[in-house]
Structure formats: structure tokens, C-alpha cells
Amino acid sequence: VQEVVEMILRHARNQIAWKGEIMGIREMRKHAAWYTSGYKNSAKLRGRINEVESYQELEELFRKVLQKPEL
């Protein structure tokens, strides 16, 4: 899970660098959903990812996931 989270955050930083924070995060929501597919409670997590509007929010969400993987 740690590696997937690191990859998602790295991908998000690259998206933001390429397209700006608003568009980068919007597009990252879709990609993050793909990354998390198949994990326990991933539907609930995808719902929370779709509410994220900034890199900081995304990072905080995944920090919580690493602390409490059943989110």
C-alpha cells in the first residue's frame, strides 16, 4: 500500500506540474481510482478521492489511509 500511495502522490505532483493544480487534481482523481481498484474498501476511498480539490488534501487523505488502511 505504501508503494501505491507514493506512486499516486508522485503522479499527482507530475500532473500538477504539467497541467496546474486545478486540472491536475481533477484528472488525478480518475487515475487514483485506477490505482486503488481491487483494494479493500476501495469504493469508499474512491468516493473520498473524488472530493479532493488540492494536492494537500490528497496527501492528507493518503496519510490517513496509511495510518488506518481500512478507510
Phi and psi restraints in degrees (range 20) as a CNS / XPLOR table:
assign (resid 1 and name C) (resid 2 and name N)
       (resid 2 and name CA) (resid 2 and name C) 1.0 -57.2 20.0 2
assign (resid 2 and name N) (resid 2 and name CA)
       (resid 2 and name C) (resid 3 and name N) 1.0 -44.9 20.0 2
assign (resid 2 and name C) (resid 3 and name N)
       (resid 3 and name CA) (resid 3 and name C) 1.0 -65.0 20.0 2
assign (resid 3 and name N) (resid 3 and name CA)
       (resid 3 and name C) (resid 4 and name N) 1.0 -39.5 20.0 2
assign (resid 3 and name C) (resid 4 and name N)
       (resid 4 and name CA) (resid 4 and name C) 1.0 -64.9 20.0 2
assign (resid 4 and name N) (resid 4 and name CA)
       (resid 4 and name C) (resid 5 and name N) 1.0 -43.6 20.0 2
assign (resid 4 and name C) (resid 5 and name N)
       (resid 5 and name CA) (resid 5 and name C) 1.0 -61.7 20.0 2
assign (resid 5 and name N) (resid 5 and name CA)
       (resid 5 and name C) (resid 6 and name N) 1.0 -45.9 20.0 2
assign (resid 5 and name C) (resid 6 and name N)
       (resid 6 and name CA) (resid 6 and name C) 1.0 -59.5 20.0 2
assign (resid 6 and name N) (resid 6 and name CA)
       (resid 6 and name C) (resid 7 and name N) 1.0 -40.6 20.0 2
assign (resid 6 and name C) (resid 7 and name N)
       (resid 7 and name CA) (resid 7 and name C) 1.0 -66.4 20.0 2
assign (resid 7 and name N) (resid 7 and name CA)
       (resid 7 and name C) (resid 8 and name N) 1.0 -42.5 20.0 2
assign (resid 7 and name C) (resid 8 and name N)
       (resid 8 and name CA) (resid 8 and name C) 1.0 -60.7 20.0 2
assign (resid 8 and name N) (resid 8 and name CA)
       (resid 8 and name C) (resid 9 and name N) 1.0 -46.5 20.0 2
assign (resid 8 and name C) (resid 9 and name N)
       (resid 9 and name CA) (resid 9 and name C) 1.0 -66.6 20.0 2
assign (resid 9 and name N) (resid 9 and name CA)
       (resid 9 and name C) (resid 10 and name N) 1.0 -38.3 20.0 2
assign (resid 9 and name C) (resid 10 and name N)
       (resid 10 and name CA) (resid 10 and name C) 1.0 -64.6 20.0 2
assign (resid 10 and name N) (resid 10 and name CA)
       (resid 10 and name C) (resid 11 and name N) 1.0 -43.5 20.0 2
assign (resid 10 and name C) (resid 11 and name N)
       (resid 11 and name CA) (resid 11 and name C) 1.0 -61.1 20.0 2
assign (resid 11 and name N) (resid 11 and name CA)
       (resid 11 and name C) (resid 12 and name N) 1.0 -42.6 20.0 2
assign (resid 11 and name C) (resid 12 and name N)
       (resid 12 and name CA) (resid 12 and name C) 1.0 -62.3 20.0 2
assign (resid 12 and name N) (resid 12 and name CA)
       (resid 12 and name C) (resid 13 and name N) 1.0 -43.9 20.0 2
assign (resid 12 and name C) (resid 13 and name N)
       (resid 13 and name CA) (resid 13 and name C) 1.0 -61.0 20.0 2
assign (resid 13 and name N) (resid 13 and name CA)
       (resid 13 and name C) (resid 14 and name N) 1.0 -40.7 20.0 2
assign (resid 13 and name C) (resid 14 and name N)
       (resid 14 and name CA) (resid 14 and name C) 1.0 -66.6 20.0 2
assign (resid 14 and name N) (resid 14 and name CA)
       (resid 14 and name C) (resid 15 and name N) 1.0 -41.7 20.0 2
assign (resid 14 and name C) (resid 15 and name N)
       (resid 15 and name CA) (resid 15 and name C) 1.0 -59.4 20.0 2
assign (resid 15 and name N) (resid 15 and name CA)
       (resid 15 and name C) (resid 16 and name N) 1.0 -44.5 20.0 2
assign (resid 15 and name C) (resid 16 and name N)
       (resid 16 and name CA) (resid 16 and name C) 1.0 -65.3 20.0 2
assign (resid 16 and name N) (resid 16 and name CA)
       (resid 16 and name C) (resid 17 and name N) 1.0 -42.0 20.0 2
assign (resid 16 and name C) (resid 17 and name N)
       (resid 17 and name CA) (resid 17 and name C) 1.0 -62.3 20.0 2
assign (resid 17 and name N) (resid 17 and name CA)
       (resid 17 and name C) (resid 18 and name N) 1.0 -36.0 20.0 2
assign (resid 17 and name C) (resid 18 and name N)
       (resid 18 and name CA) (resid 18 and name C) 1.0 -82.2 20.0 2
assign (resid 18 and name N) (resid 18 and name CA)
       (resid 18 and name C) (resid 19 and name N) 1.0 -41.5 20.0 2
assign (resid 18 and name C) (resid 19 and name N)
       (resid 19 and name CA) (resid 19 and name C) 1.0 -119.8 20.0 2
assign (resid 19 and name N) (resid 19 and name CA)
       (resid 19 and name C) (resid 20 and name N) 1.0 0.0 20.0 2
assign (resid 19 and name C) (resid 20 and name N)
       (resid 20 and name CA) (resid 20 and name C) 1.0 88.4 20.0 2
assign (resid 20 and name N) (resid 20 and name CA)
       (resid 20 and name C) (resid 21 and name N) 1.0 162.7 20.0 2
assign (resid 20 and name C) (resid 21 and name N)
       (resid 21 and name CA) (resid 21 and name C) 1.0 -66.3 20.0 2
assign (resid 21 and name N) (resid 21 and name CA)
       (resid 21 and name C) (resid 22 and name N) 1.0 -42.9 20.0 2
assign (resid 21 and name C) (resid 22 and name N)
       (resid 22 and name CA) (resid 22 and name C) 1.0 -62.7 20.0 2
assign (resid 22 and name N) (resid 22 and name CA)
       (resid 22 and name C) (resid 23 and name N) 1.0 -56.1 20.0 2
assign (resid 22 and name C) (resid 23 and name N)
       (resid 23 and name CA) (resid 23 and name C) 1.0 -70.4 20.0 2
assign (resid 23 and name N) (resid 23 and name CA)
       (resid 23 and name C) (resid 24 and name N) 1.0 -36.7 20.0 2
assign (resid 23 and name C) (resid 24 and name N)
       (resid 24 and name CA) (resid 24 and name C) 1.0 -61.0 20.0 2
assign (resid 24 and name N) (resid 24 and name CA)
       (resid 24 and name C) (resid 25 and name N) 1.0 -44.4 20.0 2
assign (resid 24 and name C) (resid 25 and name N)
       (resid 25 and name CA) (resid 25 and name C) 1.0 -69.9 20.0 2
assign (resid 25 and name N) (resid 25 and name CA)
       (resid 25 and name C) (resid 26 and name N) 1.0 -40.7 20.0 2
assign (resid 25 and name C) (resid 26 and name N)
       (resid 26 and name CA) (resid 26 and name C) 1.0 -58.3 20.0 2
assign (resid 26 and name N) (resid 26 and name CA)
       (resid 26 and name C) (resid 27 and name N) 1.0 -45.7 20.0 2
assign (resid 26 and name C) (resid 27 and name N)
       (resid 27 and name CA) (resid 27 and name C) 1.0 -71.1 20.0 2
assign (resid 27 and name N) (resid 27 and name CA)
       (resid 27 and name C) (resid 28 and name N) 1.0 -32.0 20.0 2
assign (resid 27 and name C) (resid 28 and name N)
       (resid 28 and name CA) (resid 28 and name C) 1.0 -66.8 20.0 2
assign (resid 28 and name N) (resid 28 and name CA)
       (resid 28 and name C) (resid 29 and name N) 1.0 -28.6 20.0 2
assign (resid 28 and name C) (resid 29 and name N)
       (resid 29 and name CA) (resid 29 and name C) 1.0 -55.2 20.0 2
assign (resid 29 and name N) (resid 29 and name CA)
       (resid 29 and name C) (resid 30 and name N) 1.0 -44.4 20.0 2
assign (resid 29 and name C) (resid 30 and name N)
       (resid 30 and name CA) (resid 30 and name C) 1.0 -64.9 20.0 2
assign (resid 30 and name N) (resid 30 and name CA)
       (resid 30 and name C) (resid 31 and name N) 1.0 -45.7 20.0 2
assign (resid 30 and name C) (resid 31 and name N)
       (resid 31 and name CA) (resid 31 and name C) 1.0 -65.9 20.0 2
assign (resid 31 and name N) (resid 31 and name CA)
       (resid 31 and name C) (resid 32 and name N) 1.0 -41.2 20.0 2
assign (resid 31 and name C) (resid 32 and name N)
       (resid 32 and name CA) (resid 32 and name C) 1.0 -62.1 20.0 2
assign (resid 32 and name N) (resid 32 and name CA)
       (resid 32 and name C) (resid 33 and name N) 1.0 -35.8 20.0 2
assign (resid 32 and name C) (resid 33 and name N)
       (resid 33 and name CA) (resid 33 and name C) 1.0 -62.6 20.0 2
assign (resid 33 and name N) (resid 33 and name CA)
       (resid 33 and name C) (resid 34 and name N) 1.0 -40.3 20.0 2
assign (resid 33 and name C) (resid 34 and name N)
       (resid 34 and name CA) (resid 34 and name C) 1.0 -65.3 20.0 2
assign (resid 34 and name N) (resid 34 and name CA)
       (resid 34 and name C) (resid 35 and name N) 1.0 -43.1 20.0 2
assign (resid 34 and name C) (resid 35 and name N)
       (resid 35 and name CA) (resid 35 and name C) 1.0 -60.9 20.0 2
assign (resid 35 and name N) (resid 35 and name CA)
       (resid 35 and name C) (resid 36 and name N) 1.0 -34.7 20.0 2
assign (resid 35 and name C) (resid 36 and name N)
       (resid 36 and name CA) (resid 36 and name C) 1.0 -93.6 20.0 2
assign (resid 36 and name N) (resid 36 and name CA)
       (resid 36 and name C) (resid 37 and name N) 1.0 -6.2 20.0 2
assign (resid 36 and name C) (resid 37 and name N)
       (resid 37 and name CA) (resid 37 and name C) 1.0 -56.5 20.0 2
assign (resid 37 and name N) (resid 37 and name CA)
       (resid 37 and name C) (resid 38 and name N) 1.0 133.5 20.0 2
assign (resid 37 and name C) (resid 38 and name N)
       (resid 38 and name CA) (resid 38 and name C) 1.0 94.2 20.0 2
assign (resid 38 and name N) (resid 38 and name CA)
       (resid 38 and name C) (resid 39 and name N) 1.0 -12.0 20.0 2
assign (resid 38 and name C) (resid 39 and name N)
       (resid 39 and name CA) (resid 39 and name C) 1.0 -83.1 20.0 2
assign (resid 39 and name N) (resid 39 and name CA)
       (resid 39 and name C) (resid 40 and name N) 1.0 156.3 20.0 2
assign (resid 39 and name C) (resid 40 and name N)
       (resid 40 and name CA) (resid 40 and name C) 1.0 -57.7 20.0 2
assign (resid 40 and name N) (resid 40 and name CA)
       (resid 40 and name C) (resid 41 and name N) 1.0 132.9 20.0 2
assign (resid 40 and name C) (resid 41 and name N)
       (resid 41 and name CA) (resid 41 and name C) 1.0 61.1 20.0 2
assign (resid 41 and name N) (resid 41 and name CA)
       (resid 41 and name C) (resid 42 and name N) 1.0 25.7 20.0 2
assign (resid 41 and name C) (resid 42 and name N)
       (resid 42 and name CA) (resid 42 and name C) 1.0 -67.5 20.0 2
assign (resid 42 and name N) (resid 42 and name CA)
       (resid 42 and name C) (resid 43 and name N) 1.0 -28.9 20.0 2
assign (resid 42 and name C) (resid 43 and name N)
       (resid 43 and name CA) (resid 43 and name C) 1.0 -64.3 20.0 2
assign (resid 43 and name N) (resid 43 and name CA)
       (resid 43 and name C) (resid 44 and name N) 1.0 -43.0 20.0 2
assign (resid 43 and name C) (resid 44 and name N)
       (resid 44 and name CA) (resid 44 and name C) 1.0 -63.4 20.0 2
assign (resid 44 and name N) (resid 44 and name CA)
       (resid 44 and name C) (resid 45 and name N) 1.0 -42.8 20.0 2
assign (resid 44 and name C) (resid 45 and name N)
       (resid 45 and name CA) (resid 45 and name C) 1.0 -63.2 20.0 2
assign (resid 45 and name N) (resid 45 and name CA)
       (resid 45 and name C) (resid 46 and name N) 1.0 -42.6 20.0 2
assign (resid 45 and name C) (resid 46 and name N)
       (resid 46 and name CA) (resid 46 and name C) 1.0 -61.1 20.0 2
assign (resid 46 and name N) (resid 46 and name CA)
       (resid 46 and name C) (resid 47 and name N) 1.0 -37.2 20.0 2
assign (resid 46 and name C) (resid 47 and name N)
       (resid 47 and name CA) (resid 47 and name C) 1.0 -60.8 20.0 2
assign (resid 47 and name N) (resid 47 and name CA)
       (resid 47 and name C) (resid 48 and name N) 1.0 -40.3 20.0 2
assign (resid 47 and name C) (resid 48 and name N)
       (resid 48 and name CA) (resid 48 and name C) 1.0 -72.1 20.0 2
assign (resid 48 and name N) (resid 48 and name CA)
       (resid 48 and name C) (resid 49 and name N) 1.0 -36.4 20.0 2
assign (resid 48 and name C) (resid 49 and name N)
       (resid 49 and name CA) (resid 49 and name C) 1.0 -62.0 20.0 2
assign (resid 49 and name N) (resid 49 and name CA)
       (resid 49 and name C) (resid 50 and name N) 1.0 -38.6 20.0 2
assign (resid 49 and name C) (resid 50 and name N)
       (resid 50 and name CA) (resid 50 and name C) 1.0 -67.6 20.0 2
assign (resid 50 and name N) (resid 50 and name CA)
       (resid 50 and name C) (resid 51 and name N) 1.0 -12.2 20.0 2
assign (resid 50 and name C) (resid 51 and name N)
       (resid 51 and name CA) (resid 51 and name C) 1.0 -92.4 20.0 2
assign (resid 51 and name N) (resid 51 and name CA)
       (resid 51 and name C) (resid 52 and name N) 1.0 -10.6 20.0 2
assign (resid 51 and name C) (resid 52 and name N)
       (resid 52 and name CA) (resid 52 and name C) 1.0 -70.6 20.0 2
assign (resid 52 and name N) (resid 52 and name CA)
       (resid 52 and name C) (resid 53 and name N) 1.0 135.7 20.0 2
assign (resid 52 and name C) (resid 53 and name N)
       (resid 53 and name CA) (resid 53 and name C) 1.0 -123.1 20.0 2
assign (resid 53 and name N) (resid 53 and name CA)
       (resid 53 and name C) (resid 54 and name N) 1.0 -0.5 20.0 2
assign (resid 53 and name C) (resid 54 and name N)
       (resid 54 and name CA) (resid 54 and name C) 1.0 -149.4 20.0 2
assign (resid 54 and name N) (resid 54 and name CA)
       (resid 54 and name C) (resid 55 and name N) 1.0 163.3 20.0 2
assign (resid 54 and name C) (resid 55 and name N)
       (resid 55 and name CA) (resid 55 and name C) 1.0 -62.1 20.0 2
assign (resid 55 and name N) (resid 55 and name CA)
       (resid 55 and name C) (resid 56 and name N) 1.0 -39.9 20.0 2
assign (resid 55 and name C) (resid 56 and name N)
       (resid 56 and name CA) (resid 56 and name C) 1.0 -58.8 20.0 2
assign (resid 56 and name N) (resid 56 and name CA)
       (resid 56 and name C) (resid 57 and name N) 1.0 -43.8 20.0 2
assign (resid 56 and name C) (resid 57 and name N)
       (resid 57 and name CA) (resid 57 and name C) 1.0 -64.1 20.0 2
assign (resid 57 and name N) (resid 57 and name CA)
       (resid 57 and name C) (resid 58 and name N) 1.0 -40.5 20.0 2
assign (resid 57 and name C) (resid 58 and name N)
       (resid 58 and name CA) (resid 58 and name C) 1.0 -63.2 20.0 2
assign (resid 58 and name N) (resid 58 and name CA)
       (resid 58 and name C) (resid 59 and name N) 1.0 -44.8 20.0 2
assign (resid 58 and name C) (resid 59 and name N)
       (resid 59 and name CA) (resid 59 and name C) 1.0 -63.5 20.0 2
assign (resid 59 and name N) (resid 59 and name CA)
       (resid 59 and name C) (resid 60 and name N) 1.0 -42.9 20.0 2
assign (resid 59 and name C) (resid 60 and name N)
       (resid 60 and name CA) (resid 60 and name C) 1.0 -63.0 20.0 2
assign (resid 60 and name N) (resid 60 and name CA)
       (resid 60 and name C) (resid 61 and name N) 1.0 -42.7 20.0 2
assign (resid 60 and name C) (resid 61 and name N)
       (resid 61 and name CA) (resid 61 and name C) 1.0 -59.3 20.0 2
assign (resid 61 and name N) (resid 61 and name CA)
       (resid 61 and name C) (resid 62 and name N) 1.0 -46.8 20.0 2
assign (resid 61 and name C) (resid 62 and name N)
       (resid 62 and name CA) (resid 62 and name C) 1.0 -74.2 20.0 2
assign (resid 62 and name N) (resid 62 and name CA)
       (resid 62 and name C) (resid 63 and name N) 1.0 -25.3 20.0 2
assign (resid 62 and name C) (resid 63 and name N)
       (resid 63 and name CA) (resid 63 and name C) 1.0 -63.6 20.0 2
assign (resid 63 and name N) (resid 63 and name CA)
       (resid 63 and name C) (resid 64 and name N) 1.0 -41.8 20.0 2
assign (resid 63 and name C) (resid 64 and name N)
       (resid 64 and name CA) (resid 64 and name C) 1.0 -65.2 20.0 2
assign (resid 64 and name N) (resid 64 and name CA)
       (resid 64 and name C) (resid 65 and name N) 1.0 -38.8 20.0 2
assign (resid 64 and name C) (resid 65 and name N)
       (resid 65 and name CA) (resid 65 and name C) 1.0 -61.2 20.0 2
assign (resid 65 and name N) (resid 65 and name CA)
       (resid 65 and name C) (resid 66 and name N) 1.0 -41.6 20.0 2
assign (resid 65 and name C) (resid 66 and name N)
       (resid 66 and name CA) (resid 66 and name C) 1.0 -68.4 20.0 2
assign (resid 66 and name N) (resid 66 and name CA)
       (resid 66 and name C) (resid 67 and name N) 1.0 -30.8 20.0 2
assign (resid 66 and name C) (resid 67 and name N)
       (resid 67 and name CA) (resid 67 and name C) 1.0 -78.2 20.0 2
assign (resid 67 and name N) (resid 67 and name CA)
       (resid 67 and name C) (resid 68 and name N) 1.0 -32.9 20.0 2
assign (resid 67 and name C) (resid 68 and name N)
       (resid 68 and name CA) (resid 68 and name C) 1.0 -139.9 20.0 2
assign (resid 68 and name N) (resid 68 and name CA)
       (resid 68 and name C) (resid 69 and name N) 1.0 78.5 20.0 2
assign (resid 68 and name C) (resid 69 and name N)
       (resid 69 and name CA) (resid 69 and name C) 1.0 -57.7 20.0 2
assign (resid 69 and name N) (resid 69 and name CA)
       (resid 69 and name C) (resid 70 and name N) 1.0 -16.0 20.0 2
assign (resid 69 and name C) (resid 70 and name N)
       (resid 70 and name CA) (resid 70 and name C) 1.0 -80.9 20.0 2
assign (resid 70 and name N) (resid 70 and name CA)
       (resid 70 and name C) (resid 71 and name N) 1.0 5.4 20.0 2
